Amino acid sequence: MPELPEVETTVRGLARFLEGRRITRVVMNRPDLRRPMPPELVQLLTGAEVTSLGRRAKYGLIHTDRDQTMIFHLGMSGRWRIDPEQDYKHDHLVIETEANRFALCDPRRFGSVDLVDTAALDEWPAFAALGPEPLGEALSAKYLKTALKGRKQAIKLCLLDQRIVAGLGNIYVCEALWRAGISPRKAGGRVTGPQLERLVPAIKEVLTQSISDGGSTLRDYAAPDGELGYFATRFDVYGRQGAHCRHDDGGMIKRIVQGGRSTWFCPVCQK
């Protein structure tokens, strides 16, 4: 599933070609993805000018001059293509400007498209309960200490809880915990202050590096211009079970399952 860096890469790629452009045509090749698209989407977007693009957690935001925002989620296999000529079988939504054609391709149809009044974005149900953005100033060691107080759930699962931190996914939580030297099995409420002081910059660092690298290309993901992200070549623990820890501490990367998701970590340096 595309994670936060992949969504951020997508948004930045779209912004290069879509921001400031007027939408001349909208085509819904099917009325639903994970759930039905708004039936008024075509009418309300056609003729609108795209004023800016943004991201909230793993959702992309396309803001228009009609004070409405189109919200998209890439689901398991979704991606945007900037391709003015070719039609693909799984292009479920097409947006055209006078200069380009943007197609939302989603073979597995686990993505979603919604249209919300921009002023009401924070109250939109999927956003209302979200925690702070991991790259924003609101995510701090002090915040996490309060949010994790008394929690017996493993820190790995706490960080995947979107109510605690918005947008963190499996890959980057595994990588950040390794960088911070924290065992993914440790209860959230028992993570110490010094560990949290290491964890917050580790989260920000791993996400920033991945965005700079264009994300992690896993299976179906690619940026809108077709470029493949290469952060996967930098993974320190994710998918490396049986390999030597890069800290050269004699540890071997181990894989366990937590909450139905695979976790990779070094049992020697992560305490």
JOGI-V422396 format. One record per backbone hydrogen bond with DSSP energy under -0.5 kcal/mol. NH is the residue of the N-H (numbers start at 1). CO is the residue of the C=O. If there is no record, write none. Layout:
BEGIN
nh	co
NH	CO
NH	CO
END
This chain:
BEGIN
nh	co
2	75
4	167
6	3
7	3
8	4
9	5
10	6
11	7
12	8
13	9
14	10
15	11
16	12
17	13
17	14
18	14
19	15
20	50
21	18
23	48
24	22
24	96
25	96
27	94
29	27
29	92
30	92
33	35
34	111
37	31
41	38
44	40
45	41
46	42
47	23
48	45
50	21
51	49
51	63
52	63
54	61
56	59
59	56
60	72
61	54
62	70
63	52
63	61
64	68
65	49
67	64
69	116
70	62
71	69
71	114
72	60
73	112
74	58
78	74
79	105
81	103
82	224
83	81
83	101
91	88
92	90
92	104
93	104
94	27
95	102
96	25
97	100
98	22
102	95
103	81
103	101
104	93
105	79
105	103
106	90
109	106
112	73
114	71
116	69
118	67
120	117
121	118
123	120
124	120
124	121
127	124
128	124
129	125
130	127
131	162
132	164
134	166
136	133
139	136
140	138
144	140
145	141
146	142
147	143
148	144
149	145
149	146
151	148
155	186
156	184
158	154
159	155
160	156
161	157
161	158
162	160
164	161
165	161
166	132
168	165
173	169
174	170
175	171
176	172
177	173
178	174
179	175
180	176
181	177
181	178
182	177
186	183
188	153
189	151
190	187
191	188
196	192
197	193
198	194
199	195
200	196
201	197
202	198
203	199
204	200
205	201
206	202
207	203
208	204
209	205
210	206
211	207
212	208
213	209
214	211
215	210
217	215
217	229
218	216
220	218
221	218
223	227
226	223
230	213
231	215
233	230
234	231
235	232
240	237
242	253
243	240
245	251
248	245
253	243
254	265
256	263
258	261
261	258
263	256
265	254
267	252
267	265
270	266
271	181
271	269
END
